Structure formats: C-alpha cells, structure tokens
C-alpha cells in the first residue's frame, strides 16, 4: 500500500467516525427534547428513555 493510500484511508475512517458521532448526538438531542415534554408516567417516556440510554452507549463506544 502506498503512503498516500494509507493516509487517505485513515482520513476516510476518521470522517466516518465523526459523521456517526454527529448523527448520534442529533438523535440524542431529539430524544431529550421529546423527553422534556413528557410526564414520566407516560408509556412513551419509558421507550424514549431506553432509546436514549442505548444511544449514549453507542456514543461512548464510538469515542473509545
């Protein structure tokens, strides 16, 4: 593999990681916005809370 190809590959992987991170952060923000309008006794709250926790796990794994 040529040095240019290696460097380009790393750059593409980094861009992909950053893009995924941005998507996760947007999804987290959207869910937080919905959660803030719901009462904790609302059935939808539990579903959104589970989705929020799963997205946070994904974000932590991506950052590592």
C-alpha positions in Angstrom: 0.0 0.0 0.0 1.3 3.4 -0.9 1.7 6.0 1.9 -0.9 8.2 0.2 -3.4 5.4 0.2 -2.8 4.6 3.9 -3.2 8.3 4.9 -6.3 8.6 2.8 -7.8 5.5 4.4 -7.2 6.9 7.9 -8.8 10.2 6.9 -11.9 8.5 5.5 -12.3 6.3 8.6 -12.0 9.4 10.8 -14.5 11.3 8.7 -16.9 8.3 9.0 -16.5 8.2 12.8 -17.1 11.9 13.1 -20.2 11.7 10.9 -21.6 8.8 13.0 -20.9 10.8 16.2 -22.8 13.8 14.8 -25.7 11.6 13.9 -25.8 10.1 17.4 -25.6 13.5 19.0 -28.5 14.8 16.9 -30.6 11.7 17.8 -29.8 12.2 21.5 -30.8 15.8 21.3 -34.1 15.0 19.6 -35.0 12.4 22.2 -34.1 14.7 25.1 -36.4 17.3 23.6 -39.2 14.8 23.5 -38.5 13.5 27.0 -38.6 17.1 28.4 -42.2 17.4 27.2 -43.5 14.1 28.7 -44.5 13.1 32.1 -42.5 10.1 33.5 -45.8 8.1 33.8 -46.4 8.4 30.0 -45.7 5.0 28.3 -43.8 6.7 25.6 -41.4 8.1 28.2 -40.0 4.6 29.0 -39.5 3.8 25.3 -37.7 7.1 24.7 -35.6 6.7 27.9 -34.4 3.2 26.7 -33.5 4.6 23.3 -31.6 7.5 24.9 -29.6 5.1 27.0 -28.8 2.9 24.0 -27.6 5.9 22.0 -25.4 7.0 24.9 -23.8 3.6 25.0 -23.2 3.7 21.3 -21.6 7.2 21.6 -19.3 6.0 24.4 -18.2 3.0 22.4 -17.5 5.2 19.4 -15.4 7.7 21.4 -13.2 5.0 22.9 
